[in-house]
Amino acid sequence: MSPFILHPLPAGEVDTDAPVTRHQIAGDREPCRRCLRDAVPGDRLALTAYDPFTVRSPYAGKGPVFVHADGCEPFASAPGEVSEQVGGRVLSIRAYDRDAMLTEASVLEGERFRERATELLGDPEVEFLHVHFAGPGCFAFRVDRA
């Protein structure tokens, strides 16, 4: 069994009616944070601010995320399952302790995600990981031990 599991939107659902939300039509490969699938051209998307932290921390704060504007099925988390959004992207993996204080961070090709996540979660001080798309810095998903 794999030592990790992915969680989309760990702090609850996105508010697509928030005043800062922008609605747009997908151009190419915008990543939905609810279903953890890439949008296809023509999908209606909502781009809004989201704070993925479930524990208050100096590292907490809202950042941009896309979700399908008309809803979608949340990613069915299963131990070891990796989203299609991991491959072909550069990711930032940030490790946090139980107080949501950053302990380590890595930037890597998505194809190395599984190895690095397993390594980081092997540290008993690490409570969870947040993964971001490194270029734009947008939150992607949370990773916990399975």
HELIX and SHEET records of a PDB file:
HELIX    1   1 GLY A  110  ARG A  112  5                                   3    
HELIX    2   2 PHE A  113  LEU A  121  1                                   9    
SHEET    1   A 5 PHE A   4  HIS A   7  0                                        
SHEET    2   A 5 PHE A 139  ARG A 145 -1                                        
SHEET    3   A 5 PHE A 128  PHE A 133 -1                                        
SHEET    4   A 5 VAL A  90  TYR A  96 -1                                        
SHEET    5   A 5 LEU A 102  GLU A 109 -1                                        
SHEET    1   B 3 ARG A  22  ILE A  25  0                                        
SHEET    2   B 3 ARG A  44  TYR A  50 -1                                        
SHEET    3   B 3 GLY A  63  HIS A  68 -1                                        
END                                                                             
